[in-house]
Amino acid sequence: SATAYTDTLAQTASLGVPLTTVTLGTTVSGFTSGAYTIAPLNNVVKDVTSAWDGSGYYFTAPADGMFHVTFSAAVQGLTTLTHAAIIRLYKDTGSGFNFVASGTTARESGAVAVGNVTLALNSGDKLALYVFHNGGSGKNLLGDNIAPNYTMISIRMVGV
């Protein structure tokens, strides 16, 4: 069952409990090539603090603290080892999203790029998953309908 936090102390009492987990519900056909593009994560698995923005595809920190973020993505249709899928976590502190952490690079069709990072966030900071691939047109960002949890983000508060 979900618990709505009303203050920082209540949130601190639940340190380590996943706050938000969101996946890509349906594969995105023809996902943008050659640019870091926000992953349109739309399947909310858990969102304890109502921190996920389903139209902007980002998490907003509900309080100041340390957060552990796990993220991944897979692109279907990469055909050579010169093609790559790269994932990055971007943070917005009020002036637009900027790079904050990188995950691994996947070099085969459907291979999963993964990342983990622990970082300090202030209340109101936003986090979003961005995906890059250079495989050209017609490549798909894999959703749960093809491979559950391949493209996802999970966030938990681990300290204050």
NUTOR-405685 format. One record per residue: residue number from 1; residue in three letters; x, y, z of N, C-alpha, C in turn. Coordinates in Angstrom, 1 decimal. Example, Ala and Ser with C-alpha at 12.3 -4.5 7.8 and 13.67 -1.06 7.14 Angstrom:
2
NODE    n  res   neast  nnorth     nup  caeast  canorth    caup   ceast  cnorth     cup
NODE    1  Ala    13.2    -5.7     7.8    12.3     -4.5     7.8    13.2    -3.3     7.8
NODE    2  Ser    12.8    -2.2     7.1    13.7     -1.1     7.1    12.9     0.0     7.9
//
This chain:
160
NODE    n  res   neast  nnorth     nup  caeast  canorth    caup   ceast  cnorth     cup
NODE    1  Ser     0.8    -1.2     0.0     0.0      0.0     0.0     0.9     1.2     0.0
NODE    2  Ala     0.4     2.3    -0.6     1.2      3.5    -0.7     1.0     4.4     0.5
NODE    3  Thr     2.1     5.0     0.9     2.1      6.0     2.0     2.4     7.4     1.4
NODE    4  Ala     1.6     8.3     1.7     1.8      9.7     1.3     2.6    10.4     2.4
NODE    5  Tyr     3.8    10.9     2.1     4.6     11.6     3.1     4.1    13.0     3.3
NODE    6  Thr     4.0    13.4     4.5     3.5     14.8     4.8     4.6    15.7     5.3
NODE    7  Asp     5.7    15.1     5.6     6.9     15.9     6.1     8.2    15.1     5.9
NODE    8  Thr     9.3    15.8     6.0    10.6     15.1     5.8    10.8    14.0     6.9
NODE    9  Leu    10.4    14.2     8.1    10.6     13.2     9.1     9.9    11.9     8.8
NODE   10  Ala     8.7    12.0     8.3     8.0     10.8     7.9     8.7    10.1     6.8
NODE   11  Gln     9.2    10.8     5.8    10.0     10.3     4.7    11.3     9.6     5.2
NODE   12  Thr    12.0    10.3     6.1    13.2      9.7     6.7    13.0     8.4     7.4
NODE   13  Ala    11.8     8.3     8.0    11.5      7.0     8.7    11.4     5.8     7.7
NODE   14  Ser    11.3     6.1     6.5    11.1      5.0     5.5    12.3     5.0     4.5
NODE   15  Leu    13.5     5.4     5.0    14.7      5.4     4.1    14.9     4.0     3.5
NODE   16  Gly    15.3     4.0     2.3    15.6      2.7     1.6    14.4     2.1     0.9
NODE   17  Val    13.2     2.6     1.2    12.0      2.1     0.6    11.9     2.7    -0.8
NODE   18  Pro    11.7     2.0    -1.9    11.5      2.6    -3.2    10.4     3.6    -3.2
NODE   19  Leu    10.8     4.8    -3.6     9.7      5.9    -3.7     9.0     5.8    -5.1
NODE   20  Thr     9.8     5.6    -6.1     9.2      5.7    -7.5     9.9     4.6    -8.3
NODE   21  Thr     9.1     3.9    -9.0     9.6      3.0   -10.1     8.6     3.1   -11.3
NODE   22  Val     9.2     3.4   -12.4     8.4      3.7   -13.6     9.1     3.0   -14.8
NODE   23  Thr     8.3     2.3   -15.6     8.9      1.6   -16.8     8.2     2.2   -18.1
NODE   24  Leu     8.8     1.8   -19.2     8.2      2.1   -20.5     7.2     1.1   -20.8
NODE   25  Gly     5.9     1.4   -20.8     4.8      0.4   -20.9     4.8    -0.2   -22.3
NODE   26  Thr     4.9     0.6   -23.3     4.8      0.1   -24.7     6.1     0.6   -25.5
NODE   27  Thr     6.6    -0.3   -26.3     7.7      0.0   -27.2     7.5     1.3   -28.0
NODE   28  Val     8.5     2.1   -28.1     8.4      3.3   -28.9     9.1     3.0   -30.3
NODE   29  Ser     8.3     2.9   -31.3     8.8      2.6   -32.6     9.5     3.8   -33.2
NODE   30  Gly    10.6     3.6   -33.9    11.3      4.7   -34.6    11.8     5.7   -33.6
NODE   31  Phe    12.4     5.3   -32.5    12.9      6.2   -31.4    14.1     7.0   -32.0
NODE   32  Thr    14.1     8.3   -31.7    15.0      9.2   -32.2    16.5     8.7   -32.2
NODE   33  Ser    17.1     8.9   -33.3    18.5      8.5   -33.5    19.4     9.7   -33.5
NODE   34  Gly    20.6     9.6   -32.9    21.6     10.7   -33.0    21.5    11.8   -32.0
NODE   35  Ala    20.6    11.7   -31.0    20.5     12.7   -30.0    20.0    12.1   -28.7
NODE   36  Tyr    20.4    12.7   -27.6    19.9     12.2   -26.3    18.5    12.7   -26.2
NODE   37  Thr    17.5    11.7   -26.0    16.1     12.0   -26.0    15.5    11.4   -24.7
NODE   38  Ile    14.6    12.2   -24.1    14.0     11.7   -22.8    13.2    10.4   -23.1
NODE   39  Ala    13.3     9.5   -22.2    12.6      8.2   -22.4    11.2     8.5   -21.8
NODE   40  Pro    10.1     8.2   -22.7     8.8      8.5   -22.3     8.2     7.4   -21.3
NODE   41  Leu     8.8     7.3   -20.2     8.4      6.3   -19.2     6.9     6.6   -18.7
NODE   42  Asn     6.0     5.6   -18.9     4.6      5.9   -18.7     3.9     4.9   -17.9
NODE   43  Asn     4.6     3.8   -17.5     4.0      2.8   -16.7     4.4     2.9   -15.2
NODE   44  Val     3.6     3.6   -14.4     4.0      3.8   -13.0     3.7     2.6   -12.2
NODE   45  Val     4.8     1.9   -11.7     4.7      0.7   -10.9     4.5     1.1    -9.5
NODE   46  Lys     5.2     2.2    -9.0     5.1      2.6    -7.6     5.5     4.1    -7.6
NODE   47  Asp     4.7     4.9    -6.9     5.0      6.3    -6.8     4.5     6.8    -5.4
NODE   48  Val     5.2     6.4    -4.4     4.7      6.7    -3.0     4.5     8.1    -2.7
NODE   49  Thr     5.3     9.0    -3.2     5.1     10.5    -2.9     4.5    11.3    -4.0
NODE   50  Ser     3.9    10.6    -5.0     3.4     11.3    -6.2     4.4    12.2    -6.8
NODE   51  Ala     5.6    11.7    -7.0     6.7     12.5    -7.5     6.9    12.4    -9.0
NODE   52  Trp     6.2    11.5    -9.6     6.4     11.2   -11.0     5.5    12.1   -11.9
NODE   53  Asp     6.1    12.8   -12.8     5.3     13.6   -13.8     5.1    12.8   -15.0
NODE   54  Gly     3.9    12.3   -15.2     3.6     11.4   -16.4     3.6    12.1   -17.7
NODE   55  Ser     3.5    13.4   -17.7     3.5     14.1   -19.0     4.9    14.6   -19.4
NODE   56  Gly     5.7    14.9   -18.4     7.0     15.4   -18.6     8.1    14.3   -18.5
NODE   57  Tyr     7.7    13.2   -18.0     8.5     12.0   -17.8     9.7    12.2   -16.9
NODE   58  Tyr     9.5    12.8   -15.7    10.5     13.1   -14.8    10.0    12.9   -13.3
NODE   59  Phe    11.0    12.7   -12.4    10.8     12.6   -11.0    11.2    13.9   -10.3
NODE   60  Thr    10.4    14.3    -9.4    10.7     15.5    -8.6    11.0    15.1    -7.2
NODE   61  Ala    12.2    15.5    -6.7    12.5     15.1    -5.3    11.5    15.7    -4.3
NODE   62  Pro    10.9    14.9    -3.4    10.0     15.4    -2.5    10.6    16.1    -1.3
NODE   63  Ala    11.9    15.9    -1.1    12.6     16.5     0.1    14.1    16.5    -0.2
NODE   64  Asp    14.8    17.3     0.6    16.3     17.3     0.5    16.8    15.9     1.0
NODE   65  Gly    17.8    15.4     0.3    18.4     14.1     0.8    19.3    13.4    -0.2
NODE   66  Met    19.7    12.2     0.1    20.5     11.4    -0.8    19.5    10.4    -1.4
NODE   67  Phe    19.7    10.2    -2.7    18.8      9.3    -3.4    19.6     8.3    -4.3
NODE   68  His    19.2     7.1    -4.2    19.9      6.1    -5.1    18.9     5.8    -6.3
NODE   69  Val    19.5     5.9    -7.5    18.7      5.8    -8.7    19.3     4.6    -9.5
NODE   70  Thr    18.4     3.7    -9.9    18.8      2.6   -10.9    18.0     2.9   -12.1
NODE   71  Phe    18.7     2.8   -13.3    18.1      3.1   -14.6    18.6     2.2   -15.7
NODE   72  Ser    17.8     2.0   -16.7    18.2      1.1   -17.8    17.3     1.4   -19.0
NODE   73  Ala    17.9     1.0   -20.2    17.1      1.1   -21.4    17.7     0.1   -22.4
NODE   74  Ala    16.9    -0.3   -23.4    17.3     -1.2   -24.5    16.7    -0.7   -25.8
NODE   75  Val    17.6    -0.7   -26.8    17.1     -0.3   -28.2    17.2    -1.5   -29.1
NODE   76  Gln    16.1    -1.8   -29.7    16.0     -2.9   -30.7    16.4    -2.5   -32.1
NODE   77  Gly    17.2    -3.3   -32.7    17.5     -3.0   -34.1    18.9    -2.5   -34.4
NODE   78  Leu    19.7    -2.4   -33.4    21.1     -2.0   -33.6    21.8    -3.2   -34.3
NODE   79  Thr    22.5    -2.9   -35.4    22.9     -4.0   -36.3    24.4    -4.2   -36.3
NODE   80  Thr    25.2    -3.3   -35.9    26.7     -3.5   -36.0    27.3    -3.1   -34.7
NODE   81  Leu    28.5    -3.5   -34.4    29.2     -3.1   -33.2    29.5    -1.6   -33.2
NODE   82  Thr    29.4    -0.9   -34.4    29.6      0.5   -34.4    28.4     1.3   -33.9
NODE   83  His    27.3     0.6   -33.8    26.1      1.2   -33.3    26.1     1.1   -31.7
NODE   84  Ala    25.5     2.0   -31.0    25.5      2.0   -29.6    24.2     2.6   -29.0
NODE   85  Ala    23.8     2.1   -27.9    22.7      2.7   -27.1    23.4     3.2   -25.8
NODE   86  Ile    23.2     4.4   -25.4    23.9      5.0   -24.2    22.8     5.6   -23.4
NODE   87  Ile    22.8     5.4   -22.1    21.8      6.0   -21.2    22.5     7.0   -20.3
NODE   88  Arg    21.7     8.0   -20.0    22.2      9.1   -19.1    21.1     9.5   -18.2
NODE   89  Leu    21.4     9.9   -17.0    20.5     10.6   -16.1    20.7    12.1   -16.1
NODE   90  Tyr    19.7    12.8   -16.3    19.7     14.3   -16.4    19.0    14.8   -15.2
NODE   91  Lys    19.5    16.0   -14.7    18.9     16.6   -13.5    18.6    18.1   -13.9
NODE   92  Asp    17.5    18.5   -13.4    17.0     19.9   -13.6    16.9    20.6   -12.2
NODE   93  Thr    17.7    21.6   -11.9    17.6     22.3   -10.7    16.8    23.7   -10.9
NODE   94  Gly    16.2    23.8   -12.0    15.4     25.0   -12.3    15.8    25.7   -13.6
NODE   95  Ser    16.9    25.3   -14.2    17.3     26.0   -15.4    17.4    25.0   -16.6
NODE   96  Gly    16.7    23.9   -16.6    16.8     23.0   -17.7    17.5    21.7   -17.3
NODE   97  Phe    17.3    20.6   -18.0    17.9     19.3   -17.7    19.4    19.3   -18.2
NODE   98  Asn    20.3    18.8   -17.4    21.7     18.7   -17.7    22.2    17.4   -17.2
NODE   99  Phe    23.2    16.9   -17.9    23.8     15.6   -17.6    24.3    15.5   -16.1
NODE  100  Val    24.0    14.4   -15.4    24.5     14.2   -14.1    25.1    12.8   -13.9
NODE  101  Ala    24.7    11.8   -14.6    25.3     10.4   -14.5    25.1     9.6   -15.8
NODE  102  Ser    26.0     8.7   -16.0    26.0      7.9   -17.2    25.9     6.4   -16.8
NODE  103  Gly    25.2     5.7   -17.7    25.2      4.2   -17.5    26.1     3.5   -18.4
NODE  104  Thr    25.9     2.2   -18.6    26.8      1.5   -19.5    26.3     1.7   -21.0
NODE  105  Thr    27.1     1.2   -21.9    26.7      1.3   -23.3    26.4    -0.1   -23.8
NODE  106  Ala    25.3    -0.2   -24.5    24.8     -1.4   -25.1    25.2    -1.4   -26.6
NODE  107  Arg    25.7    -2.5   -27.2    26.1     -2.5   -28.6    25.5    -3.5   -29.4
NODE  108  Glu    24.4    -4.1   -28.9    23.7     -5.2   -29.7    22.2    -4.9   -29.6
NODE  109  Ser    21.5    -5.4   -30.6    20.1     -5.2   -30.6    19.4    -5.8   -29.4
NODE  110  Gly    18.7    -5.0   -28.6    18.0     -5.4   -27.4    18.9    -5.6   -26.2
NODE  111  Ala    20.2    -5.3   -26.3    21.0     -5.4   -25.1    20.7    -4.2   -24.2
NODE  112  Val    20.7    -4.5   -22.9    20.3     -3.5   -21.9    21.5    -2.7   -21.4
NODE  113  Ala    21.4    -1.4   -21.5    22.3     -0.5   -20.9    21.8    -0.2   -19.5
NODE  114  Val    22.7    -0.2   -18.5    22.2     -0.1   -17.1    23.1     1.0   -16.4
NODE  115  Gly    22.5     1.6   -15.3    23.2      2.6   -14.5    22.7     2.6   -13.1
NODE  116  Asn    23.6     3.0   -12.2    23.2      3.2   -10.8    24.0     4.4   -10.3
NODE  117  Val    23.4     5.2    -9.5    24.1      6.4    -8.9    23.4     6.8    -7.7
NODE  118  Thr    24.2     7.3    -6.7    23.6      7.9    -5.5    24.0     9.3    -5.5
NODE  119  Leu    23.1    10.2    -5.4    23.3     11.6    -5.5    22.5    12.4    -4.5
NODE  120  Ala    23.0    13.6    -4.2    22.2     14.5    -3.4    21.2    15.3    -4.2
NODE  121  Leu    20.0    15.4    -3.8    19.0     16.2    -4.4    18.4    17.2    -3.4
NODE  122  Asn    18.0    18.3    -3.9    17.2     19.3    -3.1    15.8    19.1    -3.4
NODE  123  Ser    14.9    19.4    -2.5    13.5     19.3    -2.7    13.2    20.1    -4.0
NODE  124  Gly    12.5    19.5    -4.9    12.1     20.2    -6.2    13.0    19.9    -7.4
NODE  125  Asp    14.2    19.3    -7.1    15.1     18.9    -8.2    14.4    17.8    -9.0
NODE  126  Lys    14.6    17.8   -10.3    14.0     16.8   -11.2    15.1    15.9   -11.8
NODE  127  Leu    14.7    14.6   -12.0    15.5     13.7   -12.6    14.8    13.0   -13.8
NODE  128  Ala    15.5    12.8   -14.9    14.9     12.1   -16.1    15.9    11.2   -16.7
NODE  129  Leu    15.4    10.1   -17.3    16.2      9.2   -18.1    16.3     9.6   -19.5
NODE  130  Tyr    17.5     9.8   -20.1    17.7     10.1   -21.5    18.4     8.9   -22.2
NODE  131  Val    18.0     8.7   -23.4    18.6      7.6   -24.2    19.1     8.1   -25.5
NODE  132  Phe    20.3     7.6   -25.9    20.9      8.0   -27.2    21.2     6.7   -27.9
NODE  133  His    21.0     6.7   -29.2    21.5      5.6   -30.1    21.8     6.2   -31.4
NODE  134  Asn    22.8     5.5   -32.1    23.2      6.0   -33.4    23.0     5.0   -34.5
NODE  135  Gly    21.9     4.2   -34.3    21.6      3.1   -35.3    20.8     3.5   -36.5
NODE  136  Gly    20.4     4.8   -36.5    19.6      5.3   -37.6    18.1     5.1   -37.4
NODE  137  Ser    17.3     5.4   -38.4    15.9      5.4   -38.3    15.4     3.9   -38.1
NODE  138  Gly    14.2     3.8   -37.6    13.5      2.5   -37.5    14.0     1.7   -36.3
NODE  139  Lys    14.7     2.2   -35.4    15.1      1.5   -34.1    14.1     1.8   -33.0
NODE  140  Asn    13.8     0.8   -32.2    12.8      0.8   -31.2    13.3     0.9   -29.8
NODE  141  Leu    12.8     1.8   -29.0    13.1      1.8   -27.5    12.2     0.7   -26.9
NODE  142  Leu    12.7    -0.3   -26.3    11.9     -1.5   -25.9    11.1    -1.2   -24.6
NODE  143  Gly     9.8    -1.5   -24.7     8.9     -1.3   -23.6     8.5    -2.7   -23.0
NODE  144  Asp     7.7    -2.6   -22.0     7.3     -3.8   -21.3     6.6    -4.9   -22.1
NODE  145  Asn     6.0    -4.4   -23.2     5.3     -5.4   -24.1     6.3    -6.3   -24.8
NODE  146  Ile     7.5    -5.9   -24.9     8.6     -6.7   -25.5     9.5    -7.4   -24.5
NODE  147  Ala     9.9    -6.6   -23.5    10.8     -7.1   -22.5    10.6    -6.3   -21.2
NODE  148  Pro     9.9    -6.8   -20.3     9.5     -6.1   -19.0    10.8    -5.6   -18.3
NODE  149  Asn    10.7    -4.3   -17.9    11.7     -3.6   -17.1    13.0    -3.3   -17.8
NODE  150  Tyr    13.1    -3.5   -19.1    14.3     -3.2   -19.8    14.5    -1.6   -19.8
NODE  151  Thr    13.5    -0.9   -20.0    13.6      0.6   -20.0    12.8     1.1   -18.8
NODE  152  Met    13.6     1.6   -17.8    13.0      1.9   -16.5    13.9     2.8   -15.7
NODE  153  Ile    13.2     3.4   -14.6    14.0      4.1   -13.6    13.3     3.8   -12.2
NODE  154  Ser    14.2     3.6   -11.2    13.7      3.3    -9.9    14.5     4.2    -8.9
NODE  155  Ile    13.8     4.9    -8.0    14.5      5.9    -7.2    14.1     5.6    -5.7
NODE  156  Arg    15.1     5.6    -4.8    14.8      5.4    -3.4    15.6     6.4    -2.6
NODE  157  Met    15.1     6.9    -1.5    15.8      7.8    -0.7    16.7     7.0     0.3
NODE  158  Val    18.0     7.3     0.4    18.8      6.5     1.2    19.5     7.3     2.4
NODE  159  Gly    19.3     8.6     2.4    19.9      9.4     3.5    19.4    10.9     3.4
NODE  160  Val    19.6    11.6     4.5    19.2     13.0     4.5    20.4    13.9     4.7
//
